[in-house]
Amino acid sequence: MRKTKLVGEVVAATGAGDLPLDVLAGALLEAAESNDDTKLVAWALRGAEFFNGGDRSVP
């Protein structure tokens, strides 16, 4: 239950909560199904920067 709450908080904090649900689900599915290590590392680095107070802009 805690993880579900945290995911919701991340969605809200990133501005992703403003996306249509089908778009959000598609983006999450793309990330979950990705075997592209380059993309995964880039996403992880961007996420770490976000959580460390770096760039919080929404493209």
PABATOR-16434 format. One record per residue: residue number from 1; residue in one letter; y, z, x of N, C-alpha, C in turn. Coordinates in nm, 4 decimals, m for minus. Example, Ala and Ser with C-alpha at 12.3 -4.5 7.8 and 13.67 -1.06 7.14 Angstrom:
BEGIN
<site><num>1</num><residu>A</residu><n_v>m0.5690</n_v><n_w>0.7800</n_w><n_u>1.3190</n_u><ca_v>m0.4500</ca_v><ca_w>0.7800</ca_w><ca_u>1.2300</ca_u><c_v>m0.3300</c_v><c_w>0.7800</c_w><c_u>1.3200</c_u></site>
<site><num>2</num><residu>S</residu><n_v>m0.2250</n_v><n_w>0.7080</n_w><n_u>1.2850</n_u><ca_v>m0.1060</ca_v><ca_w>0.7140</ca_w><ca_u>1.3670</ca_u><c_v>0.0030</c_v><c_w>0.7870</c_w><c_u>1.2900</c_u></site>
END
This chain:
BEGIN
<site><num>1</num><residu>M</residu><n_v>m0.1197</n_v><n_w>0.0000</n_w><n_u>0.0822</n_u><ca_v>0.0000</ca_v><ca_w>0.0000</ca_w><ca_u>0.0000</ca_u><c_v>0.1262</c_v><c_w>0.0000</c_w><c_u>0.0867</c_u></site>
<site><num>2</num><residu>R</residu><n_v>0.1230</n_v><n_w>0.0744</n_w><n_u>0.1962</n_u><ca_v>0.2394</ca_v><ca_w>0.0803</ca_w><ca_u>0.2847</ca_u><c_v>0.2706</c_v><c_w>m0.0576</c_w><c_u>0.3422</c_u></site>
<site><num>3</num><residu>K</residu><n_v>0.1661</n_v><n_w>m0.1326</n_w><n_u>0.3812</n_u><ca_v>0.1887</ca_v><ca_w>m0.2652</ca_w><ca_u>0.4381</ca_u><c_v>0.2534</c_v><c_w>m0.3572</c_w><c_u>0.3342</c_u></site>
<site><num>4</num><residu>T</residu><n_v>0.2097</n_v><n_w>m0.3476</n_w><n_u>0.2105</n_u><ca_v>0.2684</ca_v><ca_w>m0.4283</ca_w><ca_u>0.1033</ca_u><c_v>0.4166</c_v><c_w>m0.3977</c_w><c_u>0.0890</c_u></site>
<site><num>5</num><residu>K</residu><n_v>0.4523</n_v><n_w>m0.2705</n_w><n_u>0.0954</n_u><ca_v>0.5927</ca_v><ca_w>m0.2303</ca_w><ca_u>0.0852</ca_u><c_v>0.6722</c_v><c_w>m0.2851</c_w><c_u>0.2036</c_u></site>
<site><num>6</num><residu>L</residu><n_v>0.6142</n_v><n_w>m0.2769</n_w><n_u>0.3236</n_u><ca_v>0.6829</ca_v><ca_w>m0.3270</ca_w><ca_u>0.4428</ca_u><c_v>0.7035</c_v><c_w>m0.4781</c_w><c_u>0.4361</c_u></site>
<site><num>7</num><residu>V</residu><n_v>0.6030</n_v><n_w>m0.5495</n_w><n_u>0.3867</n_u><ca_v>0.6170</ca_v><ca_w>m0.6947</ca_w><ca_u>0.3733</ca_u><c_v>0.7321</c_v><c_w>m0.7269</c_w><c_u>0.2778</c_u></site>
<site><num>8</num><residu>G</residu><n_v>0.7394</n_v><n_w>m0.6555</n_w><n_u>0.1679</n_u><ca_v>0.8497</ca_v><ca_w>m0.6752</ca_w><ca_u>0.0738</ca_u><c_v>0.9846</c_v><c_w>m0.6479</c_w><c_u>0.1375</c_u></site>
<site><num>9</num><residu>E</residu><n_v>0.9917</n_v><n_w>m0.5443</n_w><n_u>0.2193</n_u><ca_v>1.1167</ca_v><ca_w>m0.5112</ca_w><ca_u>0.2878</ca_u><c_v>1.1556</c_v><c_w>m0.6200</c_w><c_u>0.3876</c_u></site>
<site><num>10</num><residu>V</residu><n_v>1.0566</n_v><n_w>m0.6759</n_w><n_u>0.4577</n_u><ca_v>1.0838</ca_v><ca_w>m0.7842</ca_w><ca_u>0.5526</ca_u><c_v>1.1326</c_v><c_w>m0.9078</c_w><c_u>0.4779</c_u></site>
<site><num>11</num><residu>V</residu><n_v>1.0677</n_v><n_w>m0.9397</n_w><n_u>0.3669</n_u><ca_v>1.1098</ca_v><ca_w>m1.0547</ca_w><ca_u>0.2860</ca_u><c_v>1.2555</c_v><c_w>m1.0370</c_w><c_u>0.2436</c_u></site>
<site><num>12</num><residu>A</residu><n_v>1.2906</n_v><n_w>m0.9203</n_w><n_u>0.1966</n_u><ca_v>1.4281</ca_v><ca_w>m0.8945</ca_w><ca_u>0.1529</ca_u><c_v>1.5256</c_v><c_w>m0.8988</c_w><c_u>0.2706</c_u></site>
<site><num>13</num><residu>A</residu><n_v>1.4906</n_v><n_w>m0.8347</n_w><n_u>0.3813</n_u><ca_v>1.5812</ca_v><ca_w>m0.8258</ca_w><ca_u>0.4963</ca_u><c_v>1.6082</c_v><c_w>m0.9615</c_w><c_u>0.5604</c_u></site>
<site><num>14</num><residu>T</residu><n_v>1.5108</n_v><n_w>m1.0509</n_w><n_u>0.5551</n_u><ca_v>1.5282</ca_v><ca_w>m1.1826</ca_w><ca_u>0.6164</ca_u><c_v>1.5990</c_v><c_w>m1.2811</c_w><c_u>0.5254</c_u></site>
<site><num>15</num><residu>G</residu><n_v>1.6173</n_v><n_w>m1.2433</n_w><n_u>0.4004</n_u><ca_v>1.6772</ca_v><ca_w>m1.3352</ca_w><ca_u>0.3047</ca_u><c_v>1.5749</c_v><c_w>m1.4257</c_w><c_u>0.2381</c_u></site>
<site><num>16</num><residu>A</residu><n_v>1.4479</n_v><n_w>m1.4103</n_w><n_u>0.2758</n_u><ca_v>1.3424</ca_v><ca_w>m1.4948</ca_w><ca_u>0.2196</ca_u><c_v>1.3184</c_v><c_w>m1.4656</c_w><c_u>0.0720</c_u></site>
<site><num>17</num><residu>G</residu><n_v>1.3653</n_v><n_w>m1.3513</n_w><n_u>0.0256</n_u><ca_v>1.3505</ca_v><ca_w>m1.3183</ca_w><ca_u>m0.1152</ca_u><c_v>1.4301</c_v><c_w>m1.4104</c_w><c_u>m0.2065</c_u></site>
<site><num>18</num><residu>D</residu><n_v>1.5240</n_v><n_w>m1.4844</n_w><n_u>m0.1479</n_u><ca_v>1.6032</ca_v><ca_w>m1.5800</ca_w><ca_u>m0.2253</ca_u><c_v>1.5327</c_v><c_w>m1.7146</c_w><c_u>m0.2408</c_u></site>
<site><num>19</num><residu>L</residu><n_v>1.4237</n_v><n_w>m1.7335</n_w><n_u>m0.1667</n_u><ca_v>1.3488</ca_v><ca_w>m1.8588</ca_w><ca_u>m0.1761</ca_u><c_v>1.2667</c_v><c_w>m1.8621</c_w><c_u>m0.3042</c_u></site>
<site><num>20</num><residu>P</residu><n_v>1.2437</n_v><n_w>m1.9820</n_w><n_u>m0.3577</n_u><ca_v>1.1488</ca_v><ca_w>m1.9906</ca_w><ca_u>m0.4691</ca_u><c_v>1.0118</c_v><c_w>m1.9402</c_w><c_u>m0.4218</c_u></site>
<site><num>21</num><residu>L</residu><n_v>0.9377</n_v><n_w>m1.8750</n_w><n_u>m0.5087</n_u><ca_v>0.8102</ca_v><ca_w>m1.8149</ca_w><ca_u>m0.4684</ca_u><c_v>0.7115</c_v><c_w>m1.9162</c_w><c_u>m0.4127</c_u></site>
<site><num>22</num><residu>D</residu><n_v>0.7110</n_v><n_w>m2.0393</n_w><n_u>m0.4654</n_u><ca_v>0.6178</ca_v><ca_w>m2.1383</ca_w><ca_u>m0.4123</ca_u><c_v>0.6535</c_v><c_w>m2.1768</c_w><c_u>m0.2690</c_u></site>
<site><num>23</num><residu>V</residu><n_v>0.7818</n_v><n_w>m2.1797</n_w><n_u>m0.2368</n_u><ca_v>0.8254</ca_v><ca_w>m2.2102</ca_w><ca_u>m0.1007</ca_u><c_v>0.7870</c_v><c_w>m2.0956</c_w><c_u>m0.0073</c_u></site>
<site><num>24</num><residu>L</residu><n_v>0.8124</n_v><n_w>m1.9734</n_w><n_u>m0.0491</n_u><ca_v>0.7762</ca_v><ca_w>m1.8569</ca_w><ca_u>0.0317</ca_u><c_v>0.6259</c_v><c_w>m1.8524</c_w><c_u>0.0552</c_u></site>
<site><num>25</num><residu>A</residu><n_v>0.5481</n_v><n_w>m1.8732</n_w><n_u>m0.0498</n_u><ca_v>0.4019</ca_v><ca_w>m1.8728</ca_w><ca_u>m0.0363</ca_u><c_v>0.3564</c_v><c_w>m1.9836</c_w><c_u>0.0580</c_u></site>
<site><num>26</num><residu>G</residu><n_v>0.4156</n_v><n_w>m2.1013</n_w><n_u>0.0464</n_u><ca_v>0.3784</ca_v><ca_w>m2.2120</ca_w><ca_u>0.1346</ca_u><c_v>0.4080</c_v><c_w>m2.1816</c_w><c_u>0.2805</c_u></site>
<site><num>27</num><residu>A</residu><n_v>0.5229</n_v><n_w>m2.1218</n_w><n_u>0.3066</n_u><ca_v>0.5587</ca_v><ca_w>m2.0864</ca_w><ca_u>0.4442</ca_u><c_v>0.4634</c_v><c_w>m1.9813</c_w><c_u>0.5006</c_u></site>
<site><num>28</num><residu>L</residu><n_v>0.4304</n_v><n_w>m1.8821</n_w><n_u>0.4194</n_u><ca_v>0.3375</ca_v><ca_w>m1.7782</ca_w><ca_u>0.4641</ca_u><c_v>0.1981</c_v><c_w>m1.8354</c_w><c_u>0.4876</c_u></site>
<site><num>29</num><residu>L</residu><n_v>0.1535</n_v><n_w>m1.9249</n_w><n_u>0.3999</n_u><ca_v>0.0232</ca_v><ca_w>m1.9889</ca_w><ca_u>0.4185</ca_u><c_v>0.0212</c_v><c_w>m2.0718</c_w><c_u>0.5463</c_u></site>
<site><num>30</num><residu>E</residu><n_v>0.1295</n_v><n_w>m2.1437</n_w><n_u>0.5717</n_u><ca_v>0.1397</ca_v><ca_w>m2.2236</ca_w><ca_u>0.6943</ca_u><c_v>0.1243</c_v><c_w>m2.1339</c_w><c_u>0.8173</c_u></site>
<site><num>31</num><residu>A</residu><n_v>0.1923</n_v><n_w>m2.0212</n_w><n_u>0.8182</n_u><ca_v>0.1832</ca_v><ca_w>m1.9284</ca_w><ca_u>0.9312</ca_u><c_v>0.0433</c_v><c_w>m1.8683</c_w><c_u>0.9419</c_u></site>
<site><num>32</num><residu>A</residu><n_v>m0.0136</n_v><n_w>m1.8281</n_w><n_u>0.8295</n_u><ca_v>m0.1453</ca_v><ca_w>m1.7643</ca_w><ca_u>0.8304</ca_u><c_v>m0.2556</c_v><c_w>m1.8596</c_w><c_u>0.8747</c_u></site>
<site><num>33</num><residu>E</residu><n_v>m0.2404</n_v><n_w>m1.9871</n_w><n_u>0.8437</n_u><ca_v>m0.3439</ca_v><ca_w>m2.0855</ca_w><ca_u>0.8753</ca_u><c_v>m0.3217</c_v><c_w>m2.1546</c_w><c_u>1.0090</c_u></site>
<site><num>34</num><residu>S</residu><n_v>m0.2096</n_v><n_w>m2.1283</n_w><n_u>1.0746</n_u><ca_v>m0.1750</ca_v><ca_w>m2.1990</ca_w><ca_u>1.1971</ca_u><c_v>m0.2663</c_v><c_w>m2.1597</c_w><c_u>1.3130</c_u></site>
<site><num>35</num><residu>N</residu><n_v>m0.3104</n_v><n_w>m2.2620</n_w><n_u>1.3850</n_u><ca_v>m0.3852</ca_v><ca_w>m2.2417</ca_w><ca_u>1.5090</ca_u><c_v>m0.3018</c_v><c_w>m2.2864</c_w><c_u>1.6287</c_u></site>
<site><num>36</num><residu>D</residu><n_v>m0.1748</n_v><n_w>m2.3144</n_w><n_u>1.6041</n_u><ca_v>m0.0845</ca_v><ca_w>m2.3627</ca_w><ca_u>1.7076</ca_u><c_v>m0.0231</c_v><c_w>m2.2429</c_w><c_u>1.7797</c_u></site>
<site><num>37</num><residu>D</residu><n_v>m0.0775</n_v><n_w>m2.2134</n_w><n_u>1.8974</n_u><ca_v>m0.0308</ca_v><ca_w>m2.0966</ca_w><ca_u>1.9725</ca_u><c_v>0.1179</c_v><c_w>m2.1041</c_w><c_u>2.0053</c_u></site>
<site><num>38</num><residu>T</residu><n_v>0.1691</n_v><n_w>m2.2235</n_w><n_u>2.0285</n_u><ca_v>0.3109</ca_v><ca_w>m2.2386</ca_w><ca_u>2.0598</ca_u><c_v>0.3966</c_v><c_w>m2.1932</c_w><c_u>1.9424</c_u></site>
<site><num>39</num><residu>K</residu><n_v>0.3597</n_v><n_w>m2.2356</n_w><n_u>1.8214</n_u><ca_v>0.4335</ca_v><ca_w>m2.1934</ca_w><ca_u>1.7019</ca_u><c_v>0.4212</c_v><c_w>m2.0432</c_w><c_u>1.6807</c_u></site>
<site><num>40</num><residu>L</residu><n_v>0.2990</n_v><n_w>m1.9912</n_w><n_u>1.6954</n_u><ca_v>0.2773</ca_v><ca_w>m1.8481</ca_w><ca_u>1.6721</ca_u><c_v>0.3596</c_v><c_w>m1.7632</c_w><c_u>1.7682</c_u></site>
<site><num>41</num><residu>V</residu><n_v>0.3626</n_v><n_w>m1.8025</n_w><n_u>1.8945</n_u><ca_v>0.4408</ca_v><ca_w>m1.7283</ca_w><ca_u>1.9940</ca_u><c_v>0.5896</c_v><c_w>m1.7387</c_w><c_u>1.9619</c_u></site>
<site><num>42</num><residu>A</residu><n_v>0.6363</n_v><n_w>m1.8575</n_w><n_u>1.9262</n_u><ca_v>0.7782</ca_v><ca_w>m1.8744</ca_w><ca_u>1.8922</ca_u><c_v>0.8151</c_v><c_w>m1.7891</c_w><c_u>1.7717</c_u></site>
<site><num>43</num><residu>W</residu><n_v>0.7292</n_v><n_w>m1.7871</n_w><n_u>1.6700</n_u><ca_v>0.7553</ca_v><ca_w>m1.7052</ca_w><ca_u>1.5513</ca_u><c_v>0.7553</c_v><c_w>m1.5573</c_w><c_u>1.5875</c_u></site>
<site><num>44</num><residu>A</residu><n_v>0.6603</n_v><n_w>m1.5166</n_w><n_u>1.6727</n_u><ca_v>0.6525</ca_v><ca_w>m1.3759</ca_w><ca_u>1.7130</ca_u><c_v>0.7775</c_v><c_w>m1.3342</c_w><c_u>1.7907</c_u></site>
<site><num>45</num><residu>L</residu><n_v>0.8239</n_v><n_w>m1.4203</n_w><n_u>1.8795</n_u><ca_v>0.9444</ca_v><ca_w>m1.3887</ca_w><ca_u>1.9571</ca_u><c_v>1.0670</c_v><c_w>m1.3796</c_w><c_u>1.8667</c_u></site>
<site><num>46</num><residu>R</residu><n_v>1.0773</n_v><n_w>m1.4715</n_w><n_u>1.7721</n_u><ca_v>1.1913</ca_v><ca_w>m1.4669</ca_w><ca_u>1.6793</ca_u><c_v>1.1846</c_v><c_w>m1.3417</c_w><c_u>1.5928</c_u></site>
<site><num>47</num><residu>G</residu><n_v>1.0643</n_v><n_w>m1.3055</n_w><n_u>1.5498</n_u><ca_v>1.0472</ca_v><ca_w>m1.1841</ca_w><ca_u>1.4704</ca_u><c_v>1.0829</c_v><c_w>m1.0594</c_w><c_u>1.5493</c_u></site>
<site><num>48</num><residu>A</residu><n_v>1.0390</n_v><n_w>m1.0544</n_w><n_u>1.6749</n_u><ca_v>1.0708</ca_v><ca_w>m0.9391</ca_w><ca_u>1.7592</ca_u><c_v>1.2216</c_v><c_w>m0.9275</c_w><c_u>1.7791</c_u></site>
<site><num>49</num><residu>E</residu><n_v>1.2873</n_v><n_w>m1.0416</n_w><n_u>1.7994</n_u><ca_v>1.4334</ca_v><ca_w>m1.0409</ca_w><ca_u>1.8154</ca_u><c_v>1.5001</c_v><c_w>m0.9890</c_w><c_u>1.6878</c_u></site>
<site><num>50</num><residu>F</residu><n_v>1.4499</n_v><n_w>m1.0309</n_w><n_u>1.5735</n_u><ca_v>1.5033</ca_v><ca_w>m0.9851</ca_w><ca_u>1.4451</ca_u><c_v>1.4906</c_v><c_w>m0.8336</c_w><c_u>1.4333</c_u></site>
<site><num>51</num><residu>F</residu><n_v>1.3719</n_v><n_w>m0.7814</n_w><n_u>1.4626</n_u><ca_v>1.3484</ca_v><ca_w>m0.6380</ca_w><ca_u>1.4487</ca_u><c_v>1.4239</c_v><c_w>m0.5556</c_w><c_u>1.5519</c_u></site>
<site><num>52</num><residu>N</residu><n_v>1.4581</n_v><n_w>m0.6170</n_w><n_u>1.6634</n_u><ca_v>1.5333</ca_v><ca_w>m0.5465</ca_w><ca_u>1.7673</ca_u><c_v>1.6837</c_v><c_w>m0.5617</c_w><c_u>1.7499</c_u></site>
<site><num>53</num><residu>G</residu><n_v>1.7260</n_v><n_w>m0.6102</n_w><n_u>1.6331</n_u><ca_v>1.8686</ca_v><ca_w>m0.6187</ca_w><ca_u>1.6039</ca_u><c_v>1.9358</c_v><c_w>m0.7430</c_w><c_u>1.6562</c_u></site>
<site><num>54</num><residu>G</residu><n_v>1.8560</n_v><n_w>m0.8421</n_w><n_u>1.6946</n_u><ca_v>1.9138</ca_v><ca_w>m0.9673</ca_w><ca_u>1.7440</ca_u><c_v>1.9612</c_v><c_w>m1.0539</c_w><c_u>1.6298</c_u></site>
<site><num>55</num><residu>D</residu><n_v>1.9374</n_v><n_w>m1.1818</n_w><n_u>1.6429</n_u><ca_v>1.9840</ca_v><ca_w>m1.2806</ca_w><ca_u>1.5448</ca_u><c_v>1.9200</c_v><c_w>m1.2560</c_w><c_u>1.4094</c_u></site>
<site><num>56</num><residu>R</residu><n_v>2.0019</n_v><n_w>m1.2209</n_w><n_u>1.3119</n_u><ca_v>1.9528</ca_v><ca_w>m1.1987</ca_w><ca_u>1.1756</ca_u><c_v>2.0025</c_v><c_w>m1.3077</c_w><c_u>1.0820</c_u></site>
<site><num>57</num><residu>S</residu><n_v>2.0482</n_v><n_w>m1.4181</n_w><n_u>1.1425</n_u><ca_v>2.0975</ca_v><ca_w>m1.5264</ca_w><ca_u>1.0580</ca_u><c_v>1.9808</c_v><c_w>m1.6005</c_w><c_u>0.9960</c_u></site>
<site><num>58</num><residu>V</residu><n_v>2.0063</n_v><n_w>m1.6520</n_w><n_u>0.8790</n_u><ca_v>1.9067</ca_v><ca_w>m1.7325</ca_w><ca_u>0.8097</ca_u><c_v>1.9482</c_v><c_w>m1.8767</c_w><c_u>0.8274</c_u></site>
<site><num>59</num><residu>P</residu><n_v>1.8576</n_v><n_w>m1.9594</n_w><n_u>0.8849</n_u><ca_v>1.8958</ca_v><ca_w>m2.0988</ca_w><ca_u>0.9116</ca_u><c_v>1.9278</c_v><c_w>m2.1749</c_w><c_u>0.7848</c_u></site>
END
